[in-house]
């Protein structure tokens, strides 16, 4: 699951078209709808912390977990030097693999967005994440996460090449989708302009897996969680066959209330 290492510093540069604020409003709306209006929330796969900071600004006490030391360093610096609220500056960041994360206590909610869970390539690994989430949720706590869909990998990304050229640099993003395994491989090359006007080259390969919605529900239930809902992203409509991203809501199950 090694990723976002060599070019962690350029990640936000090329993700500036992601509507994080709109996504955070949707996520906050779901949290409130399912009874989490305040309190301690954990984000799995927090990356450089953009969503973590937005949720902190919305009033939540945040913990961010990621397995990339480089990404977390950027997240910590942004929280410490930004102009955000005290809650943003007080975010706790933990360098942990989400398949093995440990907390000192339970939380009201766990969230994971920006297809972080697609990086879990084995069902057993995903099952372990779900079990840990159920273990660390308060009684009646909620788990909200998104996933890129098989439709997106198969019909929109697979076997395509995406290129972009900017004043700050350029990138080439090649995709290769394997129907049998459900794996989509991203080969990414970045050329970033340095202060001396020379360009530095960054290369990384990422792999994500698409999961059938029905299998996600089965794994949640196998982990002891209660499946609640599955929506097409940024809607309250049931997940369809041609959605690019889905949001899944599951509940803690098993602890006395």
Secondary structure as GFF3:
##gff-version 3
##sequence-region A 1 257
A	DSSP	alpha_helix	8	14	.	.	.	ID=ss1
A	DSSP	alpha_helix	20	33	.	.	.	ID=ss2
A	DSSP	beta_strand	40	44	.	.	.	ID=ss3
A	DSSP	alpha_helix	50	57	.	.	.	ID=ss4
A	DSSP	beta_strand	61	66	.	.	.	ID=ss5
A	DSSP	alpha_helix	69	81	.	.	.	ID=ss6
A	DSSP	alpha_helix	86	89	.	.	.	ID=ss7
A	DSSP	beta_strand	92	95	.	.	.	ID=ss8
A	DSSP	beta_strand	107	112	.	.	.	ID=ss9
A	DSSP	three_ten_helix	116	119	.	.	.	ID=ss10
A	DSSP	alpha_helix	123	136	.	.	.	ID=ss11
A	DSSP	beta_strand	137	148	.	.	.	ID=ss12
A	DSSP	alpha_helix	150	151	.	.	.	ID=ss13
A	DSSP	pi_helix	152	157	.	.	.	ID=ss14
A	DSSP	beta_strand	161	165	.	.	.	ID=ss15
A	DSSP	beta_strand	169	178	.	.	.	ID=ss16
A	DSSP	beta_strand	183	193	.	.	.	ID=ss17
A	DSSP	beta_strand	199	209	.	.	.	ID=ss18
A	DSSP	alpha_helix	213	222	.	.	.	ID=ss19
A	DSSP	beta_strand	226	232	.	.	.	ID=ss20
A	DSSP	beta_strand	245	251	.	.	.	ID=ss21
###
